[in-house]
Amino acid sequence: MTGVANKRKRAPRREIEPLEPIEAREGPAMKALPSDRHRAFVRALYTVRPGHGAKVKAAKLAGFGTDVSSPASMATIASRLAHDERVLAAIEEEDKKYIRSSAPRALSALGRLIEDPHHRDHARGIAMVLDRTAPVQTQHTVKVTHDASERLVATAAVLKRIAELAARAGLDVGRMPPLIDVTPTEKSERAS
């Protein structure tokens, strides 16, 4: 009898007001699909169990094929659907929605991990949060100096002298063949 005497009385449950109905809006990629069956195929991919035959099952759920369609025929239909660029764009769009809607669960799990100091990834979780809330900033200073070496100055002087001598000899400097612009490599610099 002591078990009955210790029982707490429960407070009456509060009535929860119903939420406003929210129409699920399809993104532009889902709207661009040619038919409702294609949209149903994309949605079915998120409801069927992943693995071998998942795309075929999604195609059947979406209404593709007939009762007498062979497995090979259904596999072909599913493959064509899964490789259609429009369907791929719609899948990508739905993936992004799913990931964004999973954020509250991910944050809740991360919070539980951080609150458990005995969890093996406790420090990792803390580091992850800190990296995203107060990222480490680095500053790089790059100093570029250009030193005209003696070789460059000498080369310019030689080219100027060639032009002067060509003009004295009566050659039209403008009609002379262009000079070959060669930058010496380390190998040829060592040899000289």
N, C-alpha and C positions, 0 to 999 in steps of 0.2 A: 504494500500500500504506500510505502514511502515514495515509490517512483511516481505515483499519480500526484502526490502532494507537492513534489518538487517541480512539476511541469509548469513552465511559464506560459502565461496567456499571450497569444499572438495578437498584435494590434490589427485591426481590420485593414485590408489592402486598399491603397488609394487607387482611384480610377485614373488611368492614364488617358490623356486626350489623344485622339488619333492624329497622326501626322497628315499634313496636306499631301494629297497625291502628287507625286512628281512624275512627269512624263520623261521617260528616258529619251534623251536626244541623241540622234545618230550624228556622227561626224560626217564631214564631206566625203571621206573615202567610203564609208558604208552607204551613203546616199548615192554614190557613183556606181554602185554595183547594179548590174542589169535587171535583177529580179529579186523578189522577196525570198525565193529559194536560195539565192546566193548569200543573202544576208543571214538566213537561217543556218546555212552551212557554217559561216564564220562563228555565229553564236554557239552552234553545236560543238565546235572544236573545243570550247571552254567547259562543256558539260560532260563529254565522254571521257572515259578513262584513257589517259595517254598510253601509247605503246603501239604494238603491231595491230593494224586494222582500225586504228582510231579514226583515220580520215574516211575510210569506207563507211564506218558506222555513222559518222557525222553527215556524210552525203546521203545516207539512207534516211536519217532523221530529218534532213532538210527537204526530203521529198524527191530526190533524184533517183532515177532508175524505176523499174517496175517490179511487180511481184515475181516475175519470171526472169529478171536480169541475172545473168551468171556472175559468179564471184569475179571472174576476169573482167567482165564488163564494168562492174561496180568499181573495181580497182582502177580501171582506166578513167572512169568519170571522176573519181576522187583525186587521182593524180593530176588530171587536167585542171580541176578546180583549185587544188593546192598550189599549182604553179602559175595560175593566172595572175598577171601583174596587178589587176584591180583587187583581186581577193587578197593578195599579199599586202597591198597598201591598207586594206580594211583590217587585216589581222594586226598589222603594226599599230594602227590607230587604237584598236581594242586593247592591245598589250599595254600601251601607255596609260589608258584609262584604268586597267586592272592594277598596274604598278602604283599609280597615284592613289587609288582607293585602298591599297594595302598599307599605306604609310602609317595610319593609326595603330594597326596591329604590330608593325615593325617597331614603332616607337615604344609601344607598351612592352614588348619583349626586351628591347634594349634597356628600358628602365628597370625591369626585373633583374636583368643581368648586372647592371651597375649596383643595384641595391644588395646583391649577394656577394659579399667579400670573399666567400670560399669558392666561388665559381672559377674555373680554370682560365676563363677569358675575361675576368673582371677588369684587369688592367687594360686589356685591349679595348674593351667597351668604353672605359673612361677616356683613353687616348683618342678613340674615334670621335667621341662627342667634343672633346677639346679641340681637335683638329678642325672640326666644322664650325665651332662657335668662335674660336679665337685662333685662326690659322697663323702659323709661323710665317713671318715676312722676312724675305732676304733682299738685300740691296747689292747690286753689282755695279761697280764703276769700271768703265772701260776707257782707257786712255790710248789714243792712237797718235803716234808721231811718225812723220814722214821725214826721212833723212836722205837728202839727195847725195848719194855717194860720189866720190871722185870720178868713178867710171862713167856715171851718167853725165856729169858736167863735161868730162873729156869727150864723150861721144857727141854731145851737142856741139862742142867746139869743132870737132872734126867734120861733122856734117855741114856746119856753116862754112868752113874753109873749102869744102868740096864745091859747094854752091858758088862761092866767090871765084874759084879757079875755073869752073865751068862757064861762068858769065864772062870772065876775061878771055877765055878761048873762043868766045863767040857762040857758045852753045845756048840754046833756049832752055833755061832751067825748068820751065813749065812743061816742056815736052820730054824731059828726061824720064826714063822708066822709074816707077816708084821704088823706094827703098824697101827692102824686106825687113819687117819689124821682127826681130828675134830677141827673145828674152833668154839669157843664158841660164842653164840649169846648174844645179850644184855640182854635177859631175864635170861639166865643162869649166866651171869656175875653179875647181881644184886642179884641173890640168894646166891652167894658165898661170 
